[in-house]
Amino acid sequence: MVEIRQTIKRVGGSLMIRIPKDLVDELGVQEGDIIYFEPKKKPKNNFGKYPELKGWTKTSPKEFSKYA
């Protein structure tokens, strides 16, 4: 399975993805062919989203866990 990552572009009222030429050559696809793909959205990076949370310390597991 070949994996590529492309940014979606707006063309008129539609959205478009581009297939790189080397992949086109490898797959042997041409204009008008029907292809199947599995879209996956990039996961969000939540780093720094909650600055009010305290940092993790050695005592944190006991402080936040009912099982400690």
mmCIF file of the N, C-alpha and C atoms, coordinates in Angstrom:
data_MODEL
# 
_entry.id   MODEL 
# 
loop_
_atom_site.group_PDB 
_atom_site.id 
_atom_site.type_symbol 
_atom_site.label_atom_id 
_atom_site.label_alt_id 
_atom_site.label_comp_id 
_atom_site.label_asym_id 
_atom_site.label_entity_id 
_atom_site.label_seq_id 
_atom_site.pdbx_PDB_ins_code 
_atom_site.Cartn_x 
_atom_site.Cartn_y 
_atom_site.Cartn_z 
_atom_site.occupancy 
_atom_site.B_iso_or_equiv 
_atom_site.pdbx_formal_charge 
_atom_site.auth_seq_id 
_atom_site.auth_comp_id 
_atom_site.auth_asym_id 
_atom_site.auth_atom_id 
_atom_site.pdbx_PDB_model_num 
ATOM 1   N N  . MET A 1 1  ? 0.854   -1.186 0.000   1.00 0.00 ? 1  MET A N  1 
ATOM 2   C CA . MET A 1 1  ? 0.000   0.000  0.000   1.00 0.00 ? 1  MET A CA 1 
ATOM 3   C C  . MET A 1 1  ? 0.889   1.235  0.000   1.00 0.00 ? 1  MET A C  1 
ATOM 4   N N  . VAL A 1 2  ? 0.592   2.154  -0.853  1.00 0.00 ? 2  VAL A N  1 
ATOM 5   C CA . VAL A 1 2  ? 1.339   3.396  -0.951  1.00 0.00 ? 2  VAL A CA 1 
ATOM 6   C C  . VAL A 1 2  ? 0.628   4.457  -0.122  1.00 0.00 ? 2  VAL A C  1 
ATOM 7   N N  . GLU A 1 3  ? 1.400   5.194  0.670   1.00 0.00 ? 3  GLU A N  1 
ATOM 8   C CA . GLU A 1 3  ? 0.812   6.265  1.469   1.00 0.00 ? 3  GLU A CA 1 
ATOM 9   C C  . GLU A 1 3  ? 1.401   7.589  1.028   1.00 0.00 ? 3  GLU A C  1 
ATOM 10  N N  . ILE A 1 4  ? 0.521   8.535  0.726   1.00 0.00 ? 4  ILE A N  1 
ATOM 11  C CA . ILE A 1 4  ? 0.954   9.889  0.401   1.00 0.00 ? 4  ILE A CA 1 
ATOM 12  C C  . ILE A 1 4  ? 0.157   10.844 1.273   1.00 0.00 ? 4  ILE A C  1 
ATOM 13  N N  . ARG A 1 5  ? 0.698   12.018 1.457   1.00 0.00 ? 5  ARG A N  1 
ATOM 14  C CA . ARG A 1 5  ? -0.006  13.063 2.205   1.00 0.00 ? 5  ARG A CA 1 
ATOM 15  C C  . ARG A 1 5  ? -0.091  14.282 1.310   1.00 0.00 ? 5  ARG A C  1 
ATOM 16  N N  . GLN A 1 6  ? -1.284  14.771 1.132   1.00 0.00 ? 6  GLN A N  1 
ATOM 17  C CA . GLN A 1 6  ? -1.503  15.935 0.291   1.00 0.00 ? 6  GLN A CA 1 
ATOM 18  C C  . GLN A 1 6  ? -2.418  16.915 1.011   1.00 0.00 ? 6  GLN A C  1 
ATOM 19  N N  . THR A 1 7  ? -2.236  18.182 0.737   1.00 0.00 ? 7  THR A N  1 
ATOM 20  C CA . THR A 1 7  ? -3.105  19.220 1.272   1.00 0.00 ? 7  THR A CA 1 
ATOM 21  C C  . THR A 1 7  ? -4.281  19.399 0.327   1.00 0.00 ? 7  THR A C  1 
ATOM 22  N N  . ILE A 1 8  ? -5.463  19.552 0.891   1.00 0.00 ? 8  ILE A N  1 
ATOM 23  C CA . ILE A 1 8  ? -6.658  19.764 0.088   1.00 0.00 ? 8  ILE A CA 1 
ATOM 24  C C  . ILE A 1 8  ? -6.680  21.213 -0.377  1.00 0.00 ? 8  ILE A C  1 
ATOM 25  N N  . LYS A 1 9  ? -6.966  21.434 -1.647  1.00 0.00 ? 9  LYS A N  1 
ATOM 26  C CA . LYS A 1 9  ? -7.042  22.773 -2.234  1.00 0.00 ? 9  LYS A CA 1 
ATOM 27  C C  . LYS A 1 9  ? -8.465  23.043 -2.707  1.00 0.00 ? 9  LYS A C  1 
ATOM 28  N N  . ARG A 1 10 ? -8.866  24.296 -2.682  1.00 0.00 ? 10 ARG A N  1 
ATOM 29  C CA . ARG A 1 10 ? -10.177 24.681 -3.200  1.00 0.00 ? 10 ARG A CA 1 
ATOM 30  C C  . ARG A 1 10 ? -10.024 25.080 -4.662  1.00 0.00 ? 10 ARG A C  1 
ATOM 31  N N  . VAL A 1 11 ? -10.880 24.518 -5.498  1.00 0.00 ? 11 VAL A N  1 
ATOM 32  C CA . VAL A 1 11 ? -10.926 24.863 -6.923  1.00 0.00 ? 11 VAL A CA 1 
ATOM 33  C C  . VAL A 1 11 ? -12.385 25.173 -7.231  1.00 0.00 ? 11 VAL A C  1 
ATOM 34  N N  . GLY A 1 12 ? -12.685 26.460 -7.413  1.00 0.00 ? 12 GLY A N  1 
ATOM 35  C CA . GLY A 1 12 ? -14.081 26.855 -7.589  1.00 0.00 ? 12 GLY A CA 1 
ATOM 36  C C  . GLY A 1 12 ? -14.850 26.546 -6.321  1.00 0.00 ? 12 GLY A C  1 
ATOM 37  N N  . GLY A 1 13 ? -15.942 25.799 -6.446  1.00 0.00 ? 13 GLY A N  1 
ATOM 38  C CA . GLY A 1 13 ? -16.740 25.416 -5.284  1.00 0.00 ? 13 GLY A CA 1 
ATOM 39  C C  . GLY A 1 13 ? -16.401 24.023 -4.777  1.00 0.00 ? 13 GLY A C  1 
ATOM 40  N N  . SER A 1 14 ? -15.380 23.395 -5.337  1.00 0.00 ? 14 SER A N  1 
ATOM 41  C CA . SER A 1 14 ? -15.023 22.024 -4.968  1.00 0.00 ? 14 SER A CA 1 
ATOM 42  C C  . SER A 1 14 ? -13.681 21.980 -4.238  1.00 0.00 ? 14 SER A C  1 
ATOM 43  N N  . LEU A 1 15 ? -13.403 20.839 -3.648  1.00 0.00 ? 15 LEU A N  1 
ATOM 44  C CA . LEU A 1 15 ? -12.105 20.600 -3.029  1.00 0.00 ? 15 LEU A CA 1 
ATOM 45  C C  . LEU A 1 15 ? -11.363 19.577 -3.887  1.00 0.00 ? 15 LEU A C  1 
ATOM 46  N N  . MET A 1 16 ? -10.027 19.695 -3.946  1.00 0.00 ? 16 MET A N  1 
ATOM 47  C CA . MET A 1 16 ? -9.240  18.848 -4.825  1.00 0.00 ? 16 MET A CA 1 
ATOM 48  C C  . MET A 1 16 ? -7.995  18.368 -4.096  1.00 0.00 ? 16 MET A C  1 
ATOM 49  N N  . ILE A 1 17 ? -7.581  17.133 -4.398  1.00 0.00 ? 17 ILE A N  1 
ATOM 50  C CA . ILE A 1 17 ? -6.277  16.654 -3.979  1.00 0.00 ? 17 ILE A CA 1 
ATOM 51  C C  . ILE A 1 17 ? -5.488  16.322 -5.238  1.00 0.00 ? 17 ILE A C  1 
ATOM 52  N N  . ARG A 1 18 ? -4.176  16.479 -5.166  1.00 0.00 ? 18 ARG A N  1 
ATOM 53  C CA . ARG A 1 18 ? -3.322  16.183 -6.320  1.00 0.00 ? 18 ARG A CA 1 
ATOM 54  C C  . ARG A 1 18 ? -2.626  14.843 -6.092  1.00 0.00 ? 18 ARG A C  1 
ATOM 55  N N  . ILE A 1 19 ? -2.441  14.098 -7.164  1.00 0.00 ? 19 ILE A N  1 
ATOM 56  C CA . ILE A 1 19 ? -1.703  12.841 -7.107  1.00 0.00 ? 19 ILE A CA 1 
ATOM 57  C C  . ILE A 1 19 ? -0.345  13.098 -7.736  1.00 0.00 ? 19 ILE A C  1 
ATOM 58  N N  . PRO A 1 20 ? 0.744   12.878 -6.995  1.00 0.00 ? 20 PRO A N  1 
ATOM 59  C CA . PRO A 1 20 ? 2.078   13.128 -7.539  1.00 0.00 ? 20 PRO A CA 1 
ATOM 60  C C  . PRO A 1 20 ? 2.363   12.283 -8.786  1.00 0.00 ? 20 PRO A C  1 
ATOM 61  N N  . LYS A 1 21 ? 3.145   12.855 -9.706  1.00 0.00 ? 21 LYS A N  1 
ATOM 62  C CA . LYS A 1 21 ? 3.430   12.200 -10.982 1.00 0.00 ? 21 LYS A CA 1 
ATOM 63  C C  . LYS A 1 21 ? 4.064   10.832 -10.808 1.00 0.00 ? 21 LYS A C  1 
ATOM 64  N N  . ASP A 1 22 ? 4.995   10.689 -9.868  1.00 0.00 ? 22 ASP A N  1 
ATOM 65  C CA . ASP A 1 22 ? 5.630   9.384  -9.698  1.00 0.00 ? 22 ASP A CA 1 
ATOM 66  C C  . ASP A 1 22 ? 4.626   8.312  -9.270  1.00 0.00 ? 22 ASP A C  1 
ATOM 67  N N  . LEU A 1 23 ? 3.608   8.694  -8.480  1.00 0.00 ? 23 LEU A N  1 
ATOM 68  C CA . LEU A 1 23 ? 2.566   7.757  -8.094  1.00 0.00 ? 23 LEU A CA 1 
ATOM 69  C C  . LEU A 1 23 ? 1.652   7.446  -9.271  1.00 0.00 ? 23 LEU A C  1 
ATOM 70  N N  . VAL A 1 24 ? 1.356   8.458  -10.080 1.00 0.00 ? 24 VAL A N  1 
ATOM 71  C CA . VAL A 1 24 ? 0.551   8.250  -11.289 1.00 0.00 ? 24 VAL A CA 1 
ATOM 72  C C  . VAL A 1 24 ? 1.242   7.237  -12.196 1.00 0.00 ? 24 VAL A C  1 
ATOM 73  N N  . ASP A 1 25 ? 2.551   7.414  -12.380 1.00 0.00 ? 25 ASP A N  1 
ATOM 74  C CA . ASP A 1 25 ? 3.312   6.488  -13.225 1.00 0.00 ? 25 ASP A CA 1 
ATOM 75  C C  . ASP A 1 25 ? 3.334   5.085  -12.618 1.00 0.00 ? 25 ASP A C  1 
ATOM 76  N N  . GLU A 1 26 ? 3.528   4.997  -11.304 1.00 0.00 ? 26 GLU A N  1 
ATOM 77  C CA . GLU A 1 26 ? 3.599   3.702  -10.628 1.00 0.00 ? 26 GLU A CA 1 
ATOM 78  C C  . GLU A 1 26 ? 2.276   2.946  -10.727 1.00 0.00 ? 26 GLU A C  1 
ATOM 79  N N  . LEU A 1 27 ? 1.166   3.655  -10.541 1.00 0.00 ? 27 LEU A N  1 
ATOM 80  C CA . LEU A 1 27 ? -0.151  3.019  -10.568 1.00 0.00 ? 27 LEU A CA 1 
ATOM 81  C C  . LEU A 1 27 ? -0.702  2.863  -11.986 1.00 0.00 ? 27 LEU A C  1 
ATOM 82  N N  . GLY A 1 28 ? -0.163  3.652  -12.912 1.00 0.00 ? 28 GLY A N  1 
ATOM 83  C CA . GLY A 1 28 ? -0.653  3.583  -14.288 1.00 0.00 ? 28 GLY A CA 1 
ATOM 84  C C  . GLY A 1 28 ? -2.038  4.183  -14.464 1.00 0.00 ? 28 GLY A C  1 
ATOM 85  N N  . VAL A 1 29 ? -2.383  5.162  -13.631 1.00 0.00 ? 29 VAL A N  1 
ATOM 86  C CA . VAL A 1 29 ? -3.698  5.798  -13.751 1.00 0.00 ? 29 VAL A CA 1 
ATOM 87  C C  . VAL A 1 29 ? -3.620  6.956  -14.742 1.00 0.00 ? 29 VAL A C  1 
ATOM 88  N N  . GLN A 1 30 ? -4.771  7.276  -15.295 1.00 0.00 ? 30 GLN A N  1 
ATOM 89  C CA . GLN A 1 30 ? -4.845  8.407  -16.222 1.00 0.00 ? 30 GLN A CA 1 
ATOM 90  C C  . GLN A 1 30 ? -6.168  9.138  -16.022 1.00 0.00 ? 30 GLN A C  1 
ATOM 91  N N  . GLU A 1 31 ? -6.301  10.271 -16.644 1.00 0.00 ? 31 GLU A N  1 
ATOM 92  C CA . GLU A 1 31 ? -7.504  11.090 -16.514 1.00 0.00 ? 31 GLU A CA 1 
ATOM 93  C C  . GLU A 1 31 ? -8.731  10.259 -16.883 1.00 0.00 ? 31 GLU A C  1 
ATOM 94  N N  . GLY A 1 32 ? -9.757  10.344 -16.050 1.00 0.00 ? 32 GLY A N  1 
ATOM 95  C CA . GLY A 1 32 ? -10.996 9.613  -16.297 1.00 0.00 ? 32 GLY A CA 1 
ATOM 96  C C  . GLY A 1 32 ? -11.081 8.293  -15.545 1.00 0.00 ? 32 GLY A C  1 
ATOM 97  N N  . ASP A 1 33 ? -9.934  7.777  -15.036 1.00 0.00 ? 33 ASP A N  1 
ATOM 98  C CA . ASP A 1 33 ? -9.956  6.541  -14.260 1.00 0.00 ? 33 ASP A CA 1 
ATOM 99  C C  . ASP A 1 33 ? -10.643 6.790  -12.923 1.00 0.00 ? 33 ASP A C  1 
ATOM 100 N N  . ILE A 1 34 ? -11.227 5.746  -12.382 1.00 0.00 ? 34 ILE A N  1 
ATOM 101 C CA . ILE A 1 34 ? -11.835 5.816  -11.057 1.00 0.00 ? 34 ILE A CA 1 
ATOM 102 C C  . ILE A 1 34 ? -10.879 5.152  -10.082 1.00 0.00 ? 34 ILE A C  1 
ATOM 103 N N  . ILE A 1 35 ? -10.571 5.853  -9.001  1.00 0.00 ? 35 ILE A N  1 
ATOM 104 C CA . ILE A 1 35 ? -9.688  5.297  -7.974  1.00 0.00 ? 35 ILE A CA 1 
ATOM 105 C C  . ILE A 1 35 ? -10.423 5.320  -6.645  1.00 0.00 ? 35 ILE A C  1 
ATOM 106 N N  . TYR A 1 36 ? -9.974  4.495  -5.728  1.00 0.00 ? 36 TYR A N  1 
ATOM 107 C CA . TYR A 1 36 ? -10.527 4.441  -4.384  1.00 0.00 ? 36 TYR A CA 1 
ATOM 108 C C  . TYR A 1 36 ? -9.432  4.847  -3.411  1.00 0.00 ? 36 TYR A C  1 
ATOM 109 N N  . PHE A 1 37 ? -9.795  5.639  -2.416  1.00 0.00 ? 37 PHE A N  1 
ATOM 110 C CA . PHE A 1 37 ? -8.835  6.020  -1.401  1.00 0.00 ? 37 PHE A CA 1 
ATOM 111 C C  . PHE A 1 37 ? -9.540  6.101  -0.061  1.00 0.00 ? 37 PHE A C  1 
ATOM 112 N N  . GLU A 1 38 ? -8.767  6.041  0.999   1.00 0.00 ? 38 GLU A N  1 
ATOM 113 C CA . GLU A 1 38 ? -9.303  6.078  2.350   1.00 0.00 ? 38 GLU A CA 1 
ATOM 114 C C  . GLU A 1 38 ? -8.887  7.383  3.018   1.00 0.00 ? 38 GLU A C  1 
ATOM 115 N N  . PRO A 1 39 ? -9.792  8.363  3.071   1.00 0.00 ? 39 PRO A N  1 
ATOM 116 C CA . PRO A 1 39 ? -9.421  9.645  3.681   1.00 0.00 ? 39 PRO A CA 1 
ATOM 117 C C  . PRO A 1 39 ? -9.271  9.527  5.189   1.00 0.00 ? 39 PRO A C  1 
ATOM 118 N N  . LYS A 1 40 ? -8.219  10.158 5.711   1.00 0.00 ? 40 LYS A N  1 
ATOM 119 C CA . LYS A 1 40 ? -7.979  10.214 7.152   1.00 0.00 ? 40 LYS A CA 1 
ATOM 120 C C  . LYS A 1 40 ? -7.581  11.637 7.487   1.00 0.00 ? 40 LYS A C  1 
ATOM 121 N N  . LYS A 1 41 ? -8.205  12.182 8.498   1.00 0.00 ? 41 LYS A N  1 
ATOM 122 C CA . LYS A 1 41 ? -7.881  13.537 8.914   1.00 0.00 ? 41 LYS A CA 1 
ATOM 123 C C  . LYS A 1 41 ? -6.714  13.500 9.888   1.00 0.00 ? 41 LYS A C  1 
ATOM 124 N N  . LYS A 1 42 ? -5.813  14.453 9.754   1.00 0.00 ? 42 LYS A N  1 
ATOM 125 C CA . LYS A 1 42 ? -4.659  14.550 10.633  1.00 0.00 ? 42 LYS A CA 1 
ATOM 126 C C  . LYS A 1 42 ? -5.146  14.786 12.064  1.00 0.00 ? 42 LYS A C  1 
ATOM 127 N N  . PRO A 1 43 ? -4.634  14.006 13.033  1.00 0.00 ? 43 PRO A N  1 
ATOM 128 C CA . PRO A 1 43 ? -5.061  14.225 14.418  1.00 0.00 ? 43 PRO A CA 1 
ATOM 129 C C  . PRO A 1 43 ? -4.626  15.594 14.932  1.00 0.00 ? 43 PRO A C  1 
ATOM 130 N N  . LYS A 1 44 ? -5.457  16.168 15.792  1.00 0.00 ? 44 LYS A N  1 
ATOM 131 C CA . LYS A 1 44 ? -5.135  17.471 16.358  1.00 0.00 ? 44 LYS A CA 1 
ATOM 132 C C  . LYS A 1 44 ? -4.013  17.351 17.370  1.00 0.00 ? 44 LYS A C  1 
ATOM 133 N N  . ASN A 1 45 ? -3.193  18.364 17.437  1.00 0.00 ? 45 ASN A N  1 
ATOM 134 C CA . ASN A 1 45 ? -2.134  18.437 18.435  1.00 0.00 ? 45 ASN A CA 1 
ATOM 135 C C  . ASN A 1 45 ? -2.648  19.332 19.552  1.00 0.00 ? 45 ASN A C  1 
ATOM 136 N N  . ASN A 1 46 ? -2.907  18.745 20.699  1.00 0.00 ? 46 ASN A N  1 
ATOM 137 C CA . ASN A 1 46 ? -3.444  19.512 21.833  1.00 0.00 ? 46 ASN A CA 1 
ATOM 138 C C  . ASN A 1 46 ? -2.372  19.995 22.783  1.00 0.00 ? 46 ASN A C  1 
ATOM 139 N N  . PHE A 1 47 ? -1.110  19.934 22.366  1.00 0.00 ? 47 PHE A N  1 
ATOM 140 C CA . PHE A 1 47 ? -0.024  20.388 23.224  1.00 0.00 ? 47 PHE A CA 1 
ATOM 141 C C  . PHE A 1 47 ? -0.203  21.874 23.533  1.00 0.00 ? 47 PHE A C  1 
ATOM 142 N N  . GLY A 1 48 ? -0.214  22.224 24.792  1.00 0.00 ? 48 GLY A N  1 
ATOM 143 C CA . GLY A 1 48 ? -0.355  23.616 25.207  1.00 0.00 ? 48 GLY A CA 1 
ATOM 144 C C  . GLY A 1 48 ? -1.772  24.139 25.189  1.00 0.00 ? 48 GLY A C  1 
ATOM 145 N N  . LYS A 1 49 ? -2.751  23.268 24.964  1.00 0.00 ? 49 LYS A N  1 
ATOM 146 C CA . LYS A 1 49 ? -4.132  23.711 24.870  1.00 0.00 ? 49 LYS A CA 1 
ATOM 147 C C  . LYS A 1 49 ? -4.696  24.123 26.235  1.00 0.00 ? 49 LYS A C  1 
ATOM 148 N N  . TYR A 1 50 ? -4.203  23.487 27.311  1.00 0.00 ? 50 TYR A N  1 
ATOM 149 C CA . TYR A 1 50 ? -4.710  23.762 28.641  1.00 0.00 ? 50 TYR A CA 1 
ATOM 150 C C  . TYR A 1 50 ? -3.574  24.255 29.541  1.00 0.00 ? 50 TYR A C  1 
ATOM 151 N N  . PRO A 1 51 ? -3.150  25.498 29.385  1.00 0.00 ? 51 PRO A N  1 
ATOM 152 C CA . PRO A 1 51 ? -2.019  25.999 30.173  1.00 0.00 ? 51 PRO A CA 1 
ATOM 153 C C  . PRO A 1 51 ? -2.313  26.070 31.673  1.00 0.00 ? 51 PRO A C  1 
ATOM 154 N N  . GLU A 1 52 ? -3.590  26.058 32.074  1.00 0.00 ? 52 GLU A N  1 
ATOM 155 C CA . GLU A 1 52 ? -3.932  26.155 33.495  1.00 0.00 ? 52 GLU A CA 1 
ATOM 156 C C  . GLU A 1 52 ? -3.694  24.849 34.250  1.00 0.00 ? 52 GLU A C  1 
ATOM 157 N N  . LEU A 1 53 ? -3.481  23.734 33.551  1.00 0.00 ? 53 LEU A N  1 
ATOM 158 C CA . LEU A 1 53 ? -3.210  22.468 34.219  1.00 0.00 ? 53 LEU A CA 1 
ATOM 159 C C  . LEU A 1 53 ? -1.809  22.462 34.801  1.00 0.00 ? 53 LEU A C  1 
ATOM 160 N N  . LYS A 1 54 ? -1.683  21.871 35.978  1.00 0.00 ? 54 LYS A N  1 
ATOM 161 C CA . LYS A 1 54 ? -0.378  21.781 36.629  1.00 0.00 ? 54 LYS A CA 1 
ATOM 162 C C  . LYS A 1 54 ? 0.471   20.720 35.936  1.00 0.00 ? 54 LYS A C  1 
ATOM 163 N N  . GLY A 1 55 ? 1.764   20.844 36.093  1.00 0.00 ? 55 GLY A N  1 
ATOM 164 C CA . GLY A 1 55 ? 2.674   19.843 35.560  1.00 0.00 ? 55 GLY A CA 1 
ATOM 165 C C  . GLY A 1 55 ? 2.575   18.539 36.329  1.00 0.00 ? 55 GLY A C  1 
ATOM 166 N N  . TRP A 1 56 ? 3.097   17.472 35.759  1.00 0.00 ? 56 TRP A N  1 
ATOM 167 C CA . TRP A 1 56 ? 3.063   16.153 36.375  1.00 0.00 ? 56 TRP A CA 1 
ATOM 168 C C  . TRP A 1 56 ? 4.277   15.991 37.284  1.00 0.00 ? 56 TRP A C  1 
ATOM 169 N N  . THR A 1 57 ? 4.051   15.536 38.510  1.00 0.00 ? 57 THR A N  1 
ATOM 170 C CA . THR A 1 57 ? 5.145   15.320 39.467  1.00 0.00 ? 57 THR A CA 1 
ATOM 171 C C  . THR A 1 57 ? 5.086   13.890 39.976  1.00 0.00 ? 57 THR A C  1 
ATOM 172 N N  . LYS A 1 58 ? 6.055   13.512 40.829  1.00 0.00 ? 58 LYS A N  1 
ATOM 173 C CA . LYS A 1 58 ? 6.053   12.160 41.393  1.00 0.00 ? 58 LYS A CA 1 
ATOM 174 C C  . LYS A 1 58 ? 4.832   11.914 42.264  1.00 0.00 ? 58 LYS A C  1 
ATOM 175 N N  . THR A 1 59 ? 4.296   12.942 42.883  1.00 0.00 ? 59 THR A N  1 
ATOM 176 C CA . THR A 1 59 ? 3.120   12.778 43.746  1.00 0.00 ? 59 THR A CA 1 
ATOM 177 C C  . THR A 1 59 ? 1.820   12.824 42.953  1.00 0.00 ? 59 THR A C  1 
ATOM 178 N N  . SER A 1 60 ? 1.869   13.213 41.713  1.00 0.00 ? 60 SER A N  1 
ATOM 179 C CA . SER A 1 60 ? 0.657   13.351 40.909  1.00 0.00 ? 60 SER A CA 1 
ATOM 180 C C  . SER A 1 60 ? -0.177  12.083 40.805  1.00 0.00 ? 60 SER A C  1 
ATOM 181 N N  . PRO A 1 61 ? 0.419   10.891 40.607  1.00 0.00 ? 61 PRO A N  1 
ATOM 182 C CA . PRO A 1 61 ? -0.430  9.707  40.509  1.00 0.00 ? 61 PRO A CA 1 
ATOM 183 C C  . PRO A 1 61 ? -1.302  9.501  41.736  1.00 0.00 ? 61 PRO A C  1 
ATOM 184 N N  . LYS A 1 62 ? -0.750  9.732  42.934  1.00 0.00 ? 62 LYS A N  1 
ATOM 185 C CA . LYS A 1 62 ? -1.537  9.562  44.160  1.00 0.00 ? 62 LYS A CA 1 
ATOM 186 C C  . LYS A 1 62 ? -2.574  10.672 44.282  1.00 0.00 ? 62 LYS A C  1 
ATOM 187 N N  . GLU A 1 63 ? -2.220  11.826 43.824  1.00 0.00 ? 63 GLU A N  1 
ATOM 188 C CA . GLU A 1 63 ? -3.089  12.997 43.936  1.00 0.00 ? 63 GLU A CA 1 
ATOM 189 C C  . GLU A 1 63 ? -4.308  12.869 43.022  1.00 0.00 ? 63 GLU A C  1 
ATOM 190 N N  . PHE A 1 64 ? -4.135  12.300 41.843  1.00 0.00 ? 64 PHE A N  1 
ATOM 191 C CA . PHE A 1 64 ? -5.208  12.276 40.849  1.00 0.00 ? 64 PHE A CA 1 
ATOM 192 C C  . PHE A 1 64 ? -5.867  10.910 40.644  1.00 0.00 ? 64 PHE A C  1 
ATOM 193 N N  . SER A 1 65 ? -5.327  9.868  41.266  1.00 0.00 ? 65 SER A N  1 
ATOM 194 C CA . SER A 1 65 ? -5.860  8.541  41.024  1.00 0.00 ? 65 SER A CA 1 
ATOM 195 C C  . SER A 1 65 ? -6.523  7.994  42.271  1.00 0.00 ? 65 SER A C  1 
ATOM 196 N N  . LYS A 1 66 ? -7.712  7.434  42.118  1.00 0.00 ? 66 LYS A N  1 
ATOM 197 C CA . LYS A 1 66 ? -8.388  6.815  43.247  1.00 0.00 ? 66 LYS A CA 1 
ATOM 198 C C  . LYS A 1 66 ? -7.822  5.409  43.522  1.00 0.00 ? 66 LYS A C  1 
ATOM 199 N N  . TYR A 1 67 ? -6.970  4.913  42.618  1.00 0.00 ? 67 TYR A N  1 
ATOM 200 C CA . TYR A 1 67 ? -6.398  3.581  42.768  1.00 0.00 ? 67 TYR A CA 1 
ATOM 201 C C  . TYR A 1 67 ? -5.014  3.593  43.415  1.00 0.00 ? 67 TYR A C  1 
ATOM 202 N N  . ALA A 1 68 ? -4.420  4.745  43.627  1.00 0.00 ? 68 ALA A N  1 
ATOM 203 C CA . ALA A 1 68 ? -3.054  4.836  44.166  1.00 0.00 ? 68 ALA A CA 1 
ATOM 204 C C  . ALA A 1 68 ? -3.025  4.562  45.643  1.00 0.00 ? 68 ALA A C  1 
# 
